[in-house]
Amino acid sequence: MSDAPLRIIQVGAGSMGRTWLHTIANSPDTDLVGLVDLDLGLAQRISEDELAALVPVARSLTELKELTGADAVVNVTVPGAHNVVNEEALRAGLPVLCEKPIAPTVADAQYIAGVAEETGQLLMISQSRRYLNQFTALRQATAELGRIASVSCEFAKAPHFGGFREEMPHPLLVDMAIHQFDSTRALLGADPVSVYCESYNPGWSWFAGDAAATAIFEFPGGARFVFRGSWVAPGQETSWNSHWRVSGERGTALWDGDNTPSTGDPLQPVAVGQEPEQTAGSLAEFVACVRTGTPSQSDARGNVASLAMVEAAVRSATERRRVELGEVVGG
Ligand SMILES: NC(=O)c1ccc[n+]([C@@H]2O[C@H](COP(=O)([O-])OP(=O)(O)OC[C@H]3O[C@@H](n4cnc5c(N)ncnc54)[C@H](O)[C@@H]3O)[C@@H](O)[C@H]2O)c1
């Protein structure tokens, strides 16, 4: 493939869709050639409000594919629509960069990973927190610690979102913890084998479902990942990126989620790079993978494990027992 900008159709013009429009527009490696949403009026308004030049809009990908000669799709629809849109794109011969979570259930995720393999097209899941330069520095520091005994992650916030998050049964585990779970897979370069999780809803919670949880995952080799999270924890809140501590046989690495990670005794800051971050970092990796055929660090098959961590944690909390990840992924 040439180095010409990748011609992209974006599907989904909601709130995260706006972020993606700007990310695609600001990248020298991509051209936005079409915008799709079931709500055509919304797509037109967003196109007019957010973009310097109007792009064709439509209610479906198929309507725009031929017209635009697109090379790839960015899928920013709601999770329940991810599989439909991803399958339509993959079977039309287009690689896809899809927002997290890959799909609502592990079974759906495994299905769509299979479609990607069958069609030979890349389906990459955008886990934007992997593309934070400070997190990359924490990964590098972790790699210097030898065998890892434990990773602990504390998340404490008190946001009033309104809307679906305040109605769903497990808002913290399903909508938030997938970020920290995926980050831990990246840190350890492995997938967990089991989880014990307790989730609960403090008496003052403004969420209908459990807004707090503690989970202990076991990784191959015995490392433990302990997640403590709450969405109803006012006062001394953590970063949106959480507080992290990684403990290994050769020392410890710390990251408060907002500042330079540190390691060593006495503590020394870790060198932090200057790569594109968040959605821009994810898009840059997607473009490179499409152009060169190199694998993505966040392809669909691998990302099933991040969703499986969520599903296993919810099952453990619901059934009040330790759950093997194999029960969820069918391994
Ligand atoms: N990485 C992050 O930090 C982050 C933050 C927020 C949202 N997200 C993810 O981004 C995605 C979108 O979230 P949002 O907050 O923008 O949702 P949203 O509800 O604001 O927007 C989704 C849009 O998708 C459209 N849509 C639904 N089904 C469609 C279909 N079949 N074809 C075309 N359009 C369709 C809807 O009409 C809507 O405009 C979700 O997967 C969400 O988890 C990620």
The ligand as an SDF file (V2000), in Angstrom:
LIG
                    3D

 44 48  0  0  0  0  0  0  0  0999 V2000
  -12.1240    5.2290   24.9200 N   0  0  0  0  0  0  0  0  0  0  0  0
  -12.8830    5.9510   25.7040 C   0  0  0  0  0  0  0  0  0  0  0  0
  -12.4140    6.5270   26.6660 O   0  0  0  0  0  0  0  0  0  0  0  0
  -14.3650    6.0600   25.3780 C   0  0  0  0  0  0  0  0  0  0  0  0
  -15.1170    7.1050   25.9350 C   0  0  0  0  0  0  0  0  0  0  0  0
  -16.4750    7.1930   25.5780 C   0  0  0  0  0  0  0  0  0  0  0  0
  -17.0470    6.2470   24.7230 C   0  0  0  0  0  0  0  0  0  0  0  0
  -16.2740    5.2290   24.2280 N   0  0  0  0  0  0  0  0  0  0  0  0
  -16.8670    4.2090   23.3470 C   0  0  0  0  0  0  0  0  0  0  0  0
  -17.2390    4.8240   22.1180 O   0  0  0  0  0  0  0  0  0  0  0  0
  -18.4050    4.1840   21.5780 C   0  0  0  0  0  0  0  0  0  0  0  0
  -19.4790    5.2310   21.3120 C   0  0  0  0  0  0  0  0  0  0  0  0
  -19.8250    5.8680   22.5220 O   0  0  0  0  0  0  0  0  0  0  0  0
  -20.6210    7.2780   22.5220 P   0  0  0  0  0  0  0  0  0  0  0  0
  -20.5290    7.7760   23.9240 O   0  0  0  0  0  0  0  0  0  0  0  0
  -20.1310    8.1300   21.4000 O   0  0  0  0  0  0  0  0  0  0  0  0
  -22.1270    6.7920   22.1970 O   0  0  0  0  0  0  0  0  0  0  0  0
  -23.3080    7.7030   21.6090 P   0  0  0  0  0  0  0  0  0  0  0  0
  -24.5640    7.0080   21.9840 O   0  0  0  0  0  0  0  0  0  0  0  0
  -23.1230    9.1400   21.9900 O   0  0  0  0  0  0  0  0  0  0  0  0
  -23.1000    7.6240   20.0040 O   0  0  0  0  0  0  0  0  0  0  0  0
  -23.2340    6.4320   19.2850 C   0  0  0  0  0  0  0  0  0  0  0  0
  -23.7710    6.7570   17.8940 C   0  0  0  0  0  0  0  0  0  0  0  0
  -23.8210    5.5390   17.1340 O   0  0  0  0  0  0  0  0  0  0  0  0
  -24.9680    5.6020   16.2990 C   0  0  0  0  0  0  0  0  0  0  0  0
  -25.3290    4.2340   15.8960 N   0  0  0  0  0  0  0  0  0  0  0  0
  -25.8410    3.2430   16.6660 C   0  0  0  0  0  0  0  0  0  0  0  0
  -26.0100    2.1220   15.9360 N   0  0  0  0  0  0  0  0  0  0  0  0
  -25.5850    2.4120   14.6750 C   0  0  0  0  0  0  0  0  0  0  0  0
  -25.5010    1.6500   13.4750 C   0  0  0  0  0  0  0  0  0  0  0  0
  -25.8730    0.3640   13.4280 N   0  0  0  0  0  0  0  0  0  0  0  0
  -25.0190    2.2700   12.3630 N   0  0  0  0  0  0  0  0  0  0  0  0
  -24.6480    3.5790   12.4030 C   0  0  0  0  0  0  0  0  0  0  0  0
  -24.7150    4.3420   13.5290 N   0  0  0  0  0  0  0  0  0  0  0  0
  -25.1700    3.7630   14.6410 C   0  0  0  0  0  0  0  0  0  0  0  0
  -26.0200    6.2730   17.1730 C   0  0  0  0  0  0  0  0  0  0  0  0
  -27.0670    6.8200   16.3650 O   0  0  0  0  0  0  0  0  0  0  0  0
  -25.1920    7.3390   17.8900 C   0  0  0  0  0  0  0  0  0  0  0  0
  -25.1900    8.5700   17.2050 O   0  0  0  0  0  0  0  0  0  0  0  0
  -18.7970    3.1000   22.6050 C   0  0  0  0  0  0  0  0  0  0  0  0
  -18.2720    1.8620   22.2160 O   0  0  0  0  0  0  0  0  0  0  0  0
  -18.1460    3.5840   23.8940 C   0  0  0  0  0  0  0  0  0  0  0  0
  -17.8430    2.5320   24.8170 O   0  0  0  0  0  0  0  0  0  0  0  0
  -14.9450    5.1360   24.5380 C   0  0  0  0  0  0  0  0  0  0  0  0
  1  2  1  0
  2  3  2  0
  2  4  1  0
  4  5  1  0
  4 44  2  0
  5  6  2  0
  6  7  1  0
  7  8  2  0
  8  9  1  0
  8 44  1  0
  9 10  1  0
  9 42  1  0
 10 11  1  0
 11 12  1  0
 11 40  1  0
 12 13  1  0
 13 14  1  0
 14 15  2  0
 14 16  1  0
 14 17  1  0
 17 18  1  0
 18 19  2  0
 18 20  1  0
 18 21  1  0
 21 22  1  0
 22 23  1  0
 23 24  1  0
 23 38  1  0
 24 25  1  0
 25 26  1  0
 25 36  1  0
 26 27  1  0
 26 35  1  0
 27 28  2  0
 28 29  1  0
 29 30  1  0
 29 35  2  0
 30 31  1  0
 30 32  2  0
 32 33  1  0
 33 34  2  0
 34 35  1  0
 36 37  1  0
 36 38  1  0
 38 39  1  0
 40 41  1  0
 40 42  1  0
 42 43  1  0
M  CHG  2   8   1  16  -1
M  END
$$$$
